[in-house]
Amino acid sequence: MSSSKTISSTKDLDRVLGKKDFFAIAVGQIIGAGIFSLLPQAIGLTGRSASFAFAIAAVLTLLKLAPRLFVLGSIRMRGGSYTYIALLSTNVLAGAYLIIHILSNISLSMYALSIGQYFEQAVHGINIQIVAIVVLTIVTGVNLVGVKNAARVQQLLVVCLMLALAIFTAFGIFKVNYVEYMKPEGMFTDGSLGFCSAAAILTFACGGAQNIINFSAEAKDPTKDMPFVIIVSTVVVAVFYAFMAIVATGILPIGDVMGQPLSLVASKILPGPLYVFFLIGGAMFALLTTLNAQMGWCTKPLLQGCIDGWLPKKLGAINSKYKTPHNLILFFYLVGLLPLIFNFNMNTISGTAVFASNVMDVLLAVFVFRLPQVIPNEWSKSRWHTTTGVLWFWTIVGTLASIFGAYMSLRTMTWSKMGLNLLVCVIALLFGYFREKSGKVDMEISYEEQ
């Protein structure tokens, strides 16, 4: 018997994930991106006020997420964010969204490379690039053997992660000299625009929870569990982030920690064994949980896209034993692998991923006002049902917050990188237009009333 088949619907995926699974996935997704990859950049932009930037970032994140909660709380979207766009906007934008989605997941290499950098702190002289490739390969293997197995691994990693970060915060928070910490010269080091840029970057850190939408096809009760987990995990982790940022910027002179990994501060406040545990259970596991979660959800929009004809149907083959889209998992393995092989710059990778994610946030916010028109029956029964005026309000607020995030992420780029990112958006739109005109696209209804 063949181990795989070309699927006819995302209904073939196993509905096995519950609230506990989603909380582990959401927390693991958020923490890795925020503290260990982007906090050093935020400190470089605004100094000790990075802790305050987290508060702004959390508010902006929740404002951006608010519109999509109305949709997520109303229907199961088997193609995740792709189904969301296809339902509320146009076919052309749905096709363009798939290209932007692929681009945003170049961040897989960012997380793998960050793990390599922290591993080198524990084992000096080791090749960071090789470590990153090995880690990415192992995570890919875990996700190939089933989403439930990957979720079990995620839960174990998140327990170790939270313990390690709690130790870092507990040891450091009482060693901060708060009189020195609040002195103006260490705050807002690049002015108000630097602070806003830091907050915009950190929205990418605080916003990982929303990606669980792409597990909708595999959820037991997505309309109930997912909105709850997104809100709670975002708030809990943002508060935790703020305390960690205080420790990260309040122990050493601010000039010494700008752009430096958290291991520098950890080495000053933690005894030897706990420092090693922080490197492994904290830094590496934070990034590992992000990498593992992302490898699990990044395939689902493309899976539905393959079914609808935007991409080759064979690319959407699913393993009959583990119910995993193995070809797409291997495709995203290459998306993460190639920047590692060709040694892309970390700032280039993070800038590209942040901008692409912000473009997707705009698309996911701007069309929510159409919800009552496109699914009137499901909307009337939704536990998130509200008046037209309230829905319009949150659509406008979410769109403006998303546009602000996209603008601020562009502001941190060079003109050449800015032009390249905008060019990709144009190419994505052209792909959507011409592919739809080719007659090869036949989009099925990939949402269900819950």
Backbone hydrogen bonds, N-H to C=O, Kabsch-Sander energy under -0.5 kcal/mol:
donor,donor_aa,acceptor,acceptor_aa,energy
5,K,318,I,-1.7
7,I,5,K,-0.7
7,I,316,G,-0.6
12,D,9,S,-1.7
13,L,10,T,-1.3
16,V,14,D,-1.2
16,V,218,E,-1.1
17,L,218,E,-2.8
22,F,18,G,-2.3
23,F,19,K,-2.4
24,A,20,K,-2.0
25,I,21,D,-2.3
26,A,22,F,-3.0
27,V,23,F,-2.8
28,G,24,A,-2.2
29,Q,25,I,-2.2
30,I,26,A,-2.5
31,I,27,V,-2.5
32,G,28,G,-1.2
32,G,286,A,-0.5
33,A,29,Q,-1.0
34,G,30,I,-2.0
35,I,31,I,-1.5
36,F,31,I,-0.7
36,F,32,G,-0.6
37,S,33,A,-0.7
38,L,33,A,-1.1
38,L,34,G,-0.6
39,L,34,G,-1.4
42,A,38,L,-2.2
43,I,39,L,-2.7
44,G,40,P,-1.7
45,L,41,Q,-1.2
46,T,42,A,-2.0
47,G,43,I,-2.8
48,R,186,G,-2.9
49,S,46,T,-1.2
50,A,47,G,-1.5
51,S,48,R,-1.4
53,A,49,S,-2.1
54,F,50,A,-1.4
55,A,51,S,-0.7
56,I,52,F,-1.7
57,A,53,A,-2.8
58,A,54,F,-2.5
59,V,55,A,-2.0
60,L,56,I,-2.8
61,T,57,A,-2.5
62,L,58,A,-2.4
63,L,59,V,-2.3
64,K,60,L,-2.5
65,L,61,T,-2.4
66,A,62,L,-1.9
69,L,65,L,-1.3
69,L,66,A,-0.6
70,F,66,A,-0.9
70,F,67,P,-0.9
71,V,67,P,-0.8
72,L,68,R,-3.0
73,G,69,L,-2.2
74,S,71,V,-1.8
75,I,71,V,-1.6
76,R,448,E,-2.9
77,M,75,I,-0.6
78,R,76,R,-0.7
78,R,446,S,-2.3
79,G,446,S,-0.6
80,G,77,M,-2.1
82,Y,79,G,-1.5
84,Y,80,G,-1.8
85,I,81,S,-2.1
86,A,82,Y,-2.9
87,L,83,T,-2.5
88,L,84,Y,-1.9
89,S,85,I,-2.6
94,A,90,T,-1.9
95,G,91,N,-2.3
96,A,92,V,-2.4
97,Y,93,L,-2.5
98,L,94,A,-1.2
99,I,95,G,-1.0
100,I,96,A,-2.1
101,H,97,Y,-2.7
102,I,98,L,-1.9
103,L,99,I,-2.1
104,S,100,I,-2.5
105,N,101,H,-1.2
105,N,102,I,-0.5
106,I,103,L,-1.8
107,S,104,S,-1.3
108,L,105,N,-1.5
109,S,106,I,-1.5
110,M,106,I,-0.7
111,Y,107,S,-2.2
112,A,108,L,-1.9
113,L,109,S,-2.6
114,S,110,M,-2.1
115,I,111,Y,-2.1
116,G,112,A,-1.9
117,Q,113,L,-1.9
118,Y,114,S,-2.0
119,F,115,I,-2.4
120,E,116,G,-1.8
121,Q,117,Q,-0.8
122,A,118,Y,-0.9
122,A,119,F,-0.6
123,V,119,F,-2.5
124,H,122,A,-0.5
126,I,123,V,-1.5
128,I,126,I,-0.7
131,V,127,N,-2.1
132,A,128,I,-2.4
133,I,129,Q,-2.0
134,V,130,I,-2.5
135,V,131,V,-2.7
136,L,132,A,-2.3
137,T,133,I,-2.0
138,I,134,V,-2.3
139,V,135,V,-2.5
140,T,136,L,-1.9
141,G,137,T,-2.0
142,V,138,I,-2.2
143,N,139,V,-2.0
144,L,140,T,-1.3
145,V,141,G,-0.8
145,V,142,V,-0.8
146,G,143,N,-0.9
150,A,146,G,-2.0
151,A,147,V,-2.0
152,R,148,K,-2.0
153,V,149,N,-2.0
154,Q,150,A,-2.0
155,Q,151,A,-2.2
156,L,152,R,-1.7
157,L,153,V,-2.2
158,V,154,Q,-2.5
159,V,155,Q,-1.7
160,C,156,L,-1.7
161,L,157,L,-2.4
162,M,158,V,-2.8
163,L,159,V,-1.8
164,A,160,C,-2.2
165,L,161,L,-2.3
166,A,162,M,-2.0
167,I,163,L,-1.9
168,F,164,A,-2.0
169,T,165,L,-2.3
170,A,166,A,-2.7
171,F,167,I,-2.5
172,G,168,F,-1.6
173,I,169,T,-2.7
174,F,170,A,-0.5
175,K,172,G,-1.6
176,V,172,G,-0.6
177,N,250,G,-0.9
178,Y,176,V,-1.1
181,Y,177,N,-2.6
182,M,178,Y,-1.5
183,K,180,E,-1.4
186,G,183,K,-1.5
187,M,184,P,-1.5
188,F,46,T,-1.0
190,D,45,L,-0.5
191,G,188,F,-1.9
194,G,190,D,-1.2
195,F,191,G,-2.0
196,C,192,S,-2.5
197,S,193,L,-2.5
198,A,194,G,-2.3
199,A,195,F,-2.4
200,A,196,C,-2.3
201,I,197,S,-2.4
202,L,198,A,-2.4
203,T,199,A,-0.9
203,T,200,A,-0.6
204,F,200,A,-0.7
204,F,201,I,-1.0
205,A,201,I,-0.7
206,C,202,L,-2.6
207,G,203,T,-1.4
208,G,205,A,-0.6
210,Q,207,G,-0.9
211,N,208,G,-1.7
212,I,209,A,-1.9
213,I,210,Q,-1.8
214,N,211,N,-1.7
215,F,212,I,-2.2
216,S,213,I,-1.6
218,E,215,F,-1.8
219,A,216,S,-1.3
220,K,17,L,-2.8
224,K,221,D,-0.8
225,D,221,D,-2.6
226,M,222,P,-1.7
228,F,224,K,-0.9
229,V,225,D,-2.4
230,I,226,M,-2.6
231,I,227,P,-2.1
232,V,228,F,-2.4
233,S,229,V,-2.4
234,T,230,I,-1.6
235,V,231,I,-2.1
236,V,232,V,-2.6
237,V,233,S,-2.3
238,A,234,T,-2.0
239,V,235,V,-2.1
240,F,236,V,-1.9
241,Y,237,V,-2.9
242,A,238,A,-2.0
243,F,239,V,-1.6
244,M,240,F,-2.0
245,A,241,Y,-2.7
246,I,242,A,-1.7
247,V,243,F,-1.8
248,A,244,M,-2.8
249,T,245,A,-1.7
250,G,246,I,-1.4
251,I,247,V,-0.8
256,D,253,P,-1.6
257,V,253,P,-0.8
257,V,254,I,-0.7
258,M,254,I,-1.0
259,G,40,P,-1.3
260,Q,257,V,-2.0
264,L,261,P,-1.7
266,A,262,L,-2.6
267,S,263,S,-2.2
268,K,264,L,-0.5
268,K,265,V,-1.3
269,I,265,V,-1.1
270,L,266,A,-2.2
275,Y,271,P,-2.5
276,V,272,G,-2.1
277,F,273,P,-2.1
278,F,274,L,-2.4
279,L,275,Y,-2.3
280,I,276,V,-2.2
281,G,277,F,-2.7
282,G,277,F,-0.8
282,G,278,F,-1.2
283,A,278,F,-2.4
284,M,279,L,-2.4
285,F,280,I,-1.5
286,A,282,G,-2.5
287,L,283,A,-1.9
288,L,284,M,-2.5
289,T,285,F,-2.8
290,T,286,A,-1.7
291,L,287,L,-2.5
292,N,288,L,-2.8
293,A,289,T,-2.5
294,Q,290,T,-2.6
295,M,291,L,-2.2
296,G,292,N,-1.1
297,W,293,A,-2.0
298,C,294,Q,-2.5
300,K,297,W,-1.0
302,L,298,C,-0.5
303,L,299,T,-2.1
304,Q,300,K,-1.9
305,G,301,P,-1.9
306,C,302,L,-2.3
307,I,303,L,-1.7
308,D,304,Q,-2.0
309,G,305,G,-0.6
309,G,306,C,-0.8
310,W,305,G,-2.0
311,L,305,G,-0.9
315,L,312,P,-1.0
316,G,312,P,-0.5
316,G,313,K,-1.4
317,A,314,K,-1.5
318,I,5,K,-2.5
319,N,324,T,-3.0
320,S,3,S,-2.1
321,K,3,S,-0.6
323,K,319,N,-2.1
326,H,324,T,-1.9
327,N,317,A,-0.6
329,I,325,P,-2.2
330,L,326,H,-2.2
331,F,327,N,-2.0
332,F,328,L,-2.5
333,Y,329,I,-1.6
334,L,330,L,-1.7
335,V,331,F,-1.7
336,G,332,F,-2.1
337,L,333,Y,-2.1
338,L,334,L,-2.6
340,L,336,G,-0.6
340,L,337,L,-0.6
341,I,337,L,-2.3
342,F,338,L,-2.5
343,N,340,L,-0.6
344,F,339,P,-2.5
349,I,345,N,-2.1
350,S,346,M,-2.8
351,G,347,N,-2.4
352,T,348,T,-2.2
353,A,349,I,-2.4
354,V,350,S,-2.7
355,F,351,G,-2.3
356,A,352,T,-2.4
357,S,353,A,-2.2
358,N,354,V,-2.1
359,V,355,F,-2.2
360,M,356,A,-2.0
361,D,357,S,-2.0
362,V,358,N,-1.9
363,L,359,V,-1.9
364,L,360,M,-2.3
365,A,361,D,-1.1
365,A,362,V,-0.7
366,V,362,V,-2.5
367,F,363,L,-0.7
368,V,365,A,-1.3
370,R,367,F,-1.8
371,L,368,V,-2.1
373,Q,370,R,-1.0
374,V,370,R,-2.1
375,I,371,L,-2.0
379,W,375,I,-2.7
380,S,376,P,-1.9
381,K,377,N,-1.0
382,S,378,E,-0.7
382,S,379,W,-0.7
383,R,73,G,-0.7
385,H,382,S,-1.4
391,L,387,T,-2.0
392,W,388,T,-2.5
393,F,389,G,-2.3
394,W,390,V,-2.2
395,T,391,L,-1.9
396,I,392,W,-2.5
397,V,393,F,-2.6
398,G,394,W,-2.5
399,T,395,T,-2.1
400,L,396,I,-2.6
401,A,397,V,-2.4
402,S,398,G,-1.9
403,I,399,T,-2.6
404,F,400,L,-2.4
405,G,401,A,-2.0
406,A,402,S,-2.3
407,Y,403,I,-2.7
408,M,404,F,-2.7
409,S,405,G,-1.9
410,L,406,A,-1.8
411,R,407,Y,-2.1
412,T,408,M,-0.9
413,M,410,L,-1.9
418,M,414,T,-2.6
419,G,415,W,-2.5
420,L,416,S,-2.0
421,N,417,K,-2.4
422,L,418,M,-2.3
423,L,419,G,-2.2
424,V,420,L,-1.9
425,C,421,N,-1.6
426,V,422,L,-1.9
427,I,423,L,-2.7
428,A,424,V,-2.5
429,L,425,C,-2.0
430,L,426,V,-2.4
431,F,427,I,-2.6
432,G,428,A,-2.3
433,Y,429,L,-2.4
434,F,430,L,-2.7
435,R,431,F,-2.5
436,E,432,G,-1.6
437,K,433,Y,-1.9
438,S,434,F,-1.1
439,G,436,E,-0.9
440,K,435,R,-0.7
442,D,308,D,-2.8
442,D,440,K,-0.5
446,S,444,E,-0.8
448,E,76,R,-2.2
450,Q,74,S,-0.7
